[in-house]
Amino acid sequence: MSEENAMKFLKLISKDNSLLEKIKPMSRDEIVLLASQMGYDFTKEEYTYMMSMIRESIERKEVMKFRQLLLTAMIIAGIMSLILGKYNYLIMFICLYFIVLNFYK
């Protein structure tokens, strides 16, 4: 139940910029106390666990996005090689470079 409260509090923070700015300089203990005062009871450990779960989820999504971009670059490079009638690795690397560059914007 308190992990659910931690998740609800984190969702509230993600929607409320003023609250996000308020908690940025706070320690985890202070955040847990503030959340408790707002009706979201959970422990520091539960808060830390939920934050780590969110980070892992974001990292997995970023890896999947990168893989999709890399696959797209390879397909574009393959099509360009077919159009030119030869294997032009320079074009492939240029495509990869620009797609990966756009990924990190």
Sequence and secondary structure as in RCSB ss.txt:
>XXXX:A:sequence
MSEENAMKFLKLISKDNSLLEKIKPMSRDEIVLLASQMGYDFTKEEYTYMMSMIRESIERKEVMKFRQLLLTAMI
IAGIMSLILGKYNYLIMFICLYFIVLNFYK
>XXXX:A:secstr
 HHHHHHHHHHHHHH HHHHHHHTT  HHHHHHHHHHTT    HHHHHHHHHHHHHHHHHHHHHHHHHHHHHHHH
HHHHHHHHHTS  HHHHHHHHHHHHHHHT 
